[in-house]
Amino acid sequence: MSSEHGWRFAAASAPRRLLPSVRARSTVSAVLVVGMALGLAGGLIFYVLQRSLISGLNQAADARLTEVEGRLDLVGEGTLDEELKKAQNQRTGQWVQVLKGEDIVSSSSYDAVQHPITGLRPAIGETVREEAGVFKIFDTDRPFLVVARGVEYSGQKDTIMVATFLDWQRRTVVIVMGLMAVAFPLLLAAVGAVVWVLLGRALRPVEEIRSQVARIDERDLEDRVPIPPTRDEIARLAITMNEMLDRLQAAQTAQRQFVADASHELRSPLATLSATLEVADADVTGRAWAELRPVLQNETERMGVLVQNLLLLARADDQGLKLVSVEVDLDDLVLEEARRLRSSSGLEVPVSITPVRIMGDPHKLGQVLRNLVDNAARYAETTVALGLAVSGSTALIMVDDDGPGIAAADRDRVFERFVRLDESRDRASGGAGLGLPIVREVVRGHDGEVALGVSPYGGARFQVQLPITIPADEMEPLPGETGEIPLAELTTGPGEQRD
């Protein structure tokens, strides 16, 4: 499945959102948050305003009650009734009643003489009131607050009651709540509009980045997304996107170069096989087949090795090397390579070994040694030396030759794929340029490093460093061969260019 089809499948399978854009969701969220804050603020304003108004009414009622109590002591019940009715025109918001038992003996209004205002009957000297609830100001059944006090008059108990009406306070609260009911939606609309505009401006660079990335395809990775002048997260996102595109372009360039080099390398053995088969088919006697059979076999083996190396590198790029981890005696691998080189060439192969055992993949580590030894033997004049030593918790494998060295400027290039330091050299003798890249991949897969320097013999020294994960006291000393090479440190002096 292509990445485009995979993206479409993921987009189709994702749940649909009621608000598909970040801008819309953020705006709605901001409006909801501000709306909840305004609701809480409105409730608090209502509560504080009501308590403030009711507190003022209670204070006015207490003052009126004290005034009536004083006049009762001074003028008596009959005269007090006349005074209360005369003063009612100036105190339209209050009713006053004076009760003796359950009988109304004085009142401020003819409307207030029908029945007692309240059933409160406090003791002499006690003041009680009907406490207002949260929504008392909207109570239409009892549209007033009542304060009652018990007093002594002519040796008997009278009850003075003051009822304060809430009409004016109710209108005040209604006006305030109405203003909030109009202002709050307008404020929410303004908040939504401002957030929508600001988010649009803030997300405009993101949309530009998205549209630019949508125009970039795998055939052309040269374009880059615009970087906004701000130094915020969006600017860092654009920089990160451009860095990702740089990596993708580098990977694509490396992949295309890899395919081109692999095709070029395979062309030579295929051309040889094709030409050889044509010659063999043209010979009716069959003698040419017997002569050309070794050529076909060599080219087939060469192409098989090339394909195997290409497959190994491709797997390393795609999924990483799959390595087994078992105990490996590096000294056995070094000795085996020394015996193989001695039996297959006339070179001198001195060996200096310290027994070392590590955890690793014996097959891949053997391939590392084989590639290094074959590389050294290809350029050596008389000697290829192998060394194995221990430095702290690191195993050192050294492969030296006495051939032409490698210039310092080329010591990193030799580990790149399909690199030949002499492009005019014959491919059959020079190899495909994959041996050393495989060495580097395998060594890195073992958490090691490979370095290139100057050999004590004047040629090149390849030194592989591998971590030792097995304690030294668990290693069994093995008898090894004694060579003539001192285990010198890796040097980096100038070497000669190899032919």
C-alpha positions in Angstrom: 0.0 0.0 0.0 1.4 3.4 -1.0 1.8 6.2 1.6 -0.9 8.2 -0.2 -3.4 5.3 -0.1 -2.5 4.6 3.5 -3.1 8.2 4.4 -6.5 8.1 2.6 -7.4 4.9 4.4 -6.5 6.4 7.8 -8.4 9.6 7.0 -11.5 7.6 5.9 -11.4 5.3 8.9 -10.9 8.2 11.4 -14.1 9.3 13.2 -15.7 12.4 11.6 -15.7 15.4 13.9 -18.6 17.8 14.1 -16.1 20.6 13.8 -13.4 19.4 11.5 -10.9 22.3 11.7 -8.6 23.3 14.6 -9.7 26.9 14.1 -13.3 26.1 14.5 -12.8 23.8 17.5 -10.5 26.3 19.2 -13.0 29.1 18.6 -15.9 27.1 20.0 -13.8 26.0 23.0 -12.8 29.6 23.7 -16.4 30.8 23.5 -17.5 28.0 25.8 -14.8 28.7 28.4 -15.6 32.5 28.3 -19.3 31.6 28.4 -18.9 29.5 31.5 -16.8 32.3 33.1 -19.5 34.9 32.3 -22.2 32.6 33.7 -20.3 32.2 36.9 -19.6 36.0 37.0 -23.4 36.7 36.4 -24.4 34.4 39.2 -21.9 36.0 41.5 -23.1 39.5 40.5 -26.7 38.4 41.1 -25.9 37.0 44.5 -23.8 39.9 45.7 -26.3 42.5 44.4 -29.3 40.7 46.1 -27.4 40.4 49.4 -26.4 44.1 49.2 -29.9 45.3 48.5 -31.5 43.1 51.2 -28.9 44.1 53.7 -29.8 47.7 53.0 -33.5 46.9 53.5 -32.8 45.2 56.8 -30.9 48.2 58.1 -33.7 50.5 57.1 -36.3 48.2 58.8 -34.2 48.1 62.0 -34.0 51.8 62.1 -37.8 52.1 61.5 -38.5 49.5 64.2 -36.4 51.4 66.7 -38.1 54.7 65.8 -41.6 53.1 66.2 -40.6 51.6 69.6 -39.5 55.1 70.8 -42.7 56.7 69.7 -44.9 54.0 71.3 -43.3 54.7 74.7 -43.7 58.4 74.1 -47.2 58.9 72.7 -49.0 55.6 73.3 -50.9 53.2 71.0 -53.7 55.5 69.9 -51.7 58.5 69.0 -49.1 56.2 67.4 -51.7 54.8 65.0 -52.5 58.3 63.8 -48.8 59.2 63.4 -48.1 56.0 61.4 -50.9 56.7 59.0 -49.8 60.3 58.5 -46.2 59.3 57.9 -47.2 56.5 55.4 -47.1 59.0 52.4 -43.3 59.5 53.0 -42.7 55.8 53.7 -44.5 54.1 50.8 -42.1 51.2 50.8 -42.9 50.0 54.4 -45.8 48.8 56.5 -45.8 49.0 60.3 -48.1 47.1 62.6 -48.2 47.1 66.4 -50.0 44.1 67.9 -51.2 43.4 71.4 -51.6 39.6 71.4 -53.2 39.0 68.1 -55.0 42.3 67.8 -53.7 45.1 65.6 -53.7 48.3 67.8 -51.7 50.5 65.4 -50.8 50.4 61.7 -49.3 52.6 59.1 -51.9 51.9 56.4 -55.5 51.0 56.2 -54.3 48.0 54.0 -52.3 46.8 56.9 -55.2 46.4 59.4 -56.8 43.3 57.9 -54.6 40.7 59.5 -51.1 40.5 61.0 -48.3 40.6 58.5 -46.5 37.7 59.9 -46.8 35.0 62.6 -43.5 36.0 64.3 -44.1 36.7 68.0 -40.7 37.4 69.6 -40.3 37.7 73.4 -39.9 41.1 75.0 -36.5 42.6 74.0 -36.0 40.0 71.2 -35.8 40.9 67.5 -36.4 38.3 64.9 -36.8 38.6 61.1 -37.8 36.5 58.1 -34.4 35.7 56.6 -34.2 36.1 52.8 -33.3 33.1 50.8 -31.1 33.1 47.6 -34.1 34.0 45.4 -36.1 35.9 48.1 -36.0 39.0 46.0 -38.1 37.2 43.3 -40.7 35.8 45.8 -44.0 37.2 44.5 -46.1 35.4 47.2 -44.5 37.4 50.0 -43.0 40.5 48.3 -41.6 42.0 51.5 -39.1 41.4 54.3 -40.4 41.4 57.9 -38.6 42.4 61.2 -40.4 41.9 64.5 -39.5 42.9 68.0 -41.2 42.3 71.3 -41.6 45.3 73.6 -43.3 46.1 77.0 -46.1 48.6 77.1 -48.3 49.3 80.1 -47.1 46.1 81.8 -48.1 44.0 78.7 -46.2 42.7 75.7 -46.7 44.4 72.3 -45.2 43.2 69.0 -43.9 45.8 66.6 -43.5 44.5 63.0 -42.0 46.4 60.0 -42.5 45.0 56.5 -40.3 46.4 53.8 -41.4 45.8 50.2 -38.9 44.6 47.5 -40.4 46.2 44.4 -37.7 48.8 43.8 -34.9 46.3 44.5 -36.6 43.7 42.3 -36.7 46.1 39.4 -33.0 47.0 40.0 -32.0 43.3 39.8 -34.2 42.7 36.8 -32.5 45.7 35.0 -29.0 44.4 35.8 -29.8 40.9 34.8 -31.4 42.1 31.6 -28.3 44.2 30.8 -26.1 41.1 31.4 -28.4 39.0 29.2 -27.8 41.4 26.4 -24.2 42.2 27.0 -22.9 38.6 27.7 -24.0 37.2 24.2 -22.5 40.3 22.5 -19.3 39.7 24.5 -19.3 36.0 23.6 -19.8 36.9 19.9 -16.9 39.4 20.1 -14.7 36.8 21.8 -15.6 34.3 19.1 -14.8 36.8 16.3 -11.5 37.9 17.8 -10.4 34.3 18.4 -11.4 33.3 14.9 -9.5 36.1 13.3 -6.4 35.7 15.5 -6.3 31.9 15.0 -6.7 32.4 11.3 -3.7 34.6 11.2 -1.8 32.3 13.5 -2.6 29.2 11.5 -2.1 30.8 8.1 1.6 29.7 8.0 0.5 26.2 8.9 -1.8 26.1 5.9 1.0 27.4 3.7 3.2 24.7 5.0 0.5 22.1 4.4 -0.2 23.3 0.9 3.5 23.4 0.0 4.0 19.9 1.4 1.0 18.7 -0.6 2.6 19.9 -3.8 5.9 18.1 -3.1 6.0 14.6 -4.4 8.6 11.8 -4.6 9.7 12.9 -8.0 10.8 16.4 -6.9 12.0 17.0 -3.4 13.8 20.2 -4.1 11.1 22.5 -2.8 11.0 23.6 0.8 8.2 25.0 3.0 8.2 28.7 3.9 9.6 29.6 7.3 7.6 32.4 8.9 9.5 35.3 10.4 8.2 34.6 13.9 10.3 32.7 16.4 7.5 30.5 17.6 6.4 26.9 17.4 5.2 27.2 13.8 8.6 28.5 12.7 10.2 25.6 14.4 7.7 23.3 12.7 8.7 24.7 9.3 12.4 24.3 10.1 11.8 20.7 11.2 9.8 20.0 8.0 12.6 21.4 5.9 15.1 19.3 7.8 12.9 16.2 7.2 12.7 17.0 3.5 16.5 17.3 3.4 16.8 13.9 4.9 14.2 12.5 2.5 16.0 14.0 -0.4 19.4 12.7 0.8 17.8 9.2 1.3 16.2 9.4 -2.2 19.5 10.5 -3.8 21.4 7.6 -2.0 18.7 5.1 -3.1 18.8 6.2 -6.7 22.6 6.2 -6.6 22.5 2.7 -5.0 20.2 1.4 -7.7 22.3 3.0 -10.5 25.5 1.6 -9.1 24.0 -1.8 -8.6 22.7 -1.9 -12.2 26.1 -0.8 -13.4 27.8 -3.5 -11.4 25.4 -6.2 -12.6 25.8 -5.1 -16.2 29.4 -6.3 -16.6 28.9 -9.9 -15.5 25.6 -10.1 -17.4 27.3 -8.8 -20.6 30.1 -11.4 -20.1 27.5 -14.2 -19.6 25.6 -13.1 -22.7 28.7 -12.9 -24.9 30.0 -16.2 -23.6 26.7 -18.0 -24.3 26.6 -16.5 -27.8 30.1 -17.8 -28.5 29.2 -21.3 -27.1 26.0 -21.5 -29.1 27.9 -20.6 -32.3 30.4 -23.4 -31.8 28.8 -26.6 -33.1 31.8 -28.7 -32.1 31.3 -28.1 -28.4 34.9 -27.3 -27.7 34.2 -23.7 -26.9 31.8 -24.7 -24.1 34.6 -26.6 -22.3 36.9 -23.6 -22.7 34.3 -21.0 -21.6 32.7 -22.9 -18.8 35.2 -21.6 -16.2 34.5 -18.1 -17.3 30.7 -18.6 -16.9 31.3 -20.1 -13.5 33.5 -17.3 -12.3 31.0 -14.6 -13.5 28.1 -16.5 -12.0 29.8 -16.7 -8.6 30.8 -13.0 -8.8 27.3 -12.0 -9.6 25.9 -14.2 -6.8 28.3 -12.6 -4.3 27.3 -9.1 -5.6 23.6 -9.8 -5.3 24.1 -11.2 -1.8 26.0 -8.2 -0.7 23.4 -5.9 -2.2 20.7 -7.7 -0.4 22.5 -7.5 2.9 23.0 -3.7 2.5 19.4 -3.2 1.4 18.1 -5.1 4.5 20.5 -3.0 6.7 19.0 0.2 5.3 15.4 -1.0 5.6 15.2 -2.9 8.9 18.7 -3.0 10.2 20.9 -6.0 10.4 19.3 -9.0 12.1 22.2 -10.4 14.2 22.2 -13.4 16.4 24.0 -13.1 19.8 26.1 -16.0 20.9 29.5 -16.4 22.4 32.2 -15.9 19.7 35.9 -16.7 20.1 37.4 -13.9 18.0 40.8 -15.7 18.1 39.3 -18.7 16.3 37.9 -16.4 13.6 41.3 -14.7 13.2 43.2 -18.0 13.0 40.7 -19.4 10.5 41.2 -16.4 8.2 45.0 -16.7 8.6 44.9 -20.3 7.5 42.6 -19.6 4.6 44.9 -16.8 3.3 48.0 -18.9 3.7 46.4 -21.7 1.7 45.1 -19.6 -1.1 48.0 -17.2 -1.6 51.8 -17.0 -1.4 51.7 -14.1 1.1 53.3 -14.1 4.5 50.6 -14.1 7.2 52.1 -13.4 10.7 49.6 -13.5 13.5 49.6 -12.0 17.0 46.6 -13.1 19.1 45.3 -12.5 22.6 42.3 -14.9 23.3 39.1 -12.8 23.3 35.5 -13.9 23.6 32.5 -11.6 22.9 28.8 -11.8 22.3 28.0 -11.5 18.6 27.1 -13.1 15.3 29.9 -15.4 14.3 28.8 -15.6 10.7 28.7 -11.8 10.2 31.9 -11.3 12.2 33.6 -13.9 10.0 32.4 -11.9 7.0 34.0 -8.8 8.4 37.3 -10.5 8.8 37.1 -12.1 5.3 36.3 -8.8 3.7 39.2 -7.0 5.4 41.6 -9.8 4.7 40.6 -10.0 1.1 41.0 -6.3 0.8 44.5 -6.4 2.3 45.5 -9.3 0.2 44.4 -7.5 -3.0 46.9 -4.7 -2.4 49.7 -6.4 -0.4 53.0 -7.1 -2.0 54.4 -9.8 0.3 52.7 -9.6 3.8 49.3 -9.4 5.4 49.5 -9.4 9.2 46.6 -10.2 11.6 46.4 -9.0 15.2 43.9 -9.4 18.1 44.4 -7.6 21.4 42.4 -6.3 24.4 42.3 -2.7 25.5 40.2 -2.3 28.6 36.7 -3.6 27.7 37.3 -3.4 24.0 38.6 -6.1 21.6 40.9 -4.8 18.8 41.2 -6.6 15.5 44.0 -5.3 13.3 44.6 -6.2 9.6 47.8 -4.8 8.2 49.4 -5.0 4.7 52.5 -3.7 3.1 50.9 -2.4 0.0 50.3 1.2 -1.0 48.6 3.1 1.7 45.4 5.1 1.6 45.5 8.9 1.6 44.0 10.6 4.6 41.5 12.3 2.4 40.1 9.0 1.2 40.0 7.1 4.5 36.3 7.9 5.0 35.3 7.4 1.4 36.5 3.8 1.2 33.6 2.9 3.5 31.0 4.3 1.1 29.2 2.0 -1.3 30.7 1.4 -4.8 33.7 3.6 -4.1 36.9 2.8 -5.9 39.9 4.9 -5.3 41.1 4.2 -8.8 38.2 4.3 -11.2 40.3 3.0 -14.1 41.2 -0.2 -12.3 39.7 -3.4 -13.7 36.5 -4.4 -12.0 37.4 -8.0 -11.9 40.4 -7.4 -9.7 39.1 -4.4 -7.8 35.7 -5.8 -6.6 32.4 -4.0 -6.5 33.2 -1.6 -3.7 30.8 -3.3 -1.2 33.1 -5.2 1.1 34.1 -2.3 3.3 30.6 -0.8 3.5 29.4 -4.2 4.7 32.2 -4.2 7.3 31.1 -0.9 8.7 27.4 -2.0 8.8 28.2 -5.2 10.6 30.6 -3.6 13.1 28.1 -0.9 13.9 25.5 -3.6 14.4 27.7 -5.0 17.1 28.1 -1.5 18.7 31.6 -1.2 17.5 33.7 1.1 15.3 36.1 0.5 12.4 39.0 2.9 11.7 41.6 3.2 9.0 45.2 4.2 9.5 48.8 3.5 8.6 50.3 0.0 9.0 53.7 -0.5 10.6 54.5 -2.2 7.2 53.9 1.0 5.4 50.5 0.1 3.9 47.0 0.3 5.4 45.8 -0.8 8.8 42.1 -1.6 9.4 41.3 -1.7 13.1 38.0 -3.0 14.4 36.9 -2.1 17.9 34.2 -4.4 19.5 32.9 -4.2 23.1 33.6 -7.2 25.3 30.5 -8.2 27.2 32.0 -11.4 28.8 34.1 -11.1 32.0 37.8 -11.9 31.4 37.8 -14.5 34.2 35.2 -16.6 32.3 37.5 -16.8 29.2 39.5 -19.9 28.7 43.1 -19.2 27.5 43.6 -20.8 24.1 47.0 -21.6 22.6 47.5 -19.2 19.7 50.2 -18.6 17.1 52.9 -16.1 17.8 53.7 -13.6 15.1 56.4 -11.1 14.5 54.2 -8.0 14.7 54.2 -5.8 17.8 50.7 -4.6 18.6 51.3 -0.9 17.8 48.8 1.8 18.2 46.7 2.8 15.2 48.5 5.7 13.5 47.1 8.2 11.1 50.2 9.4 9.3 50.1 10.1 5.6 49.8 7.1 3.3 50.3 6.7 -0.4 47.3 6.5 -2.8 46.5 2.9 -3.7 46.6 2.0 -7.4 
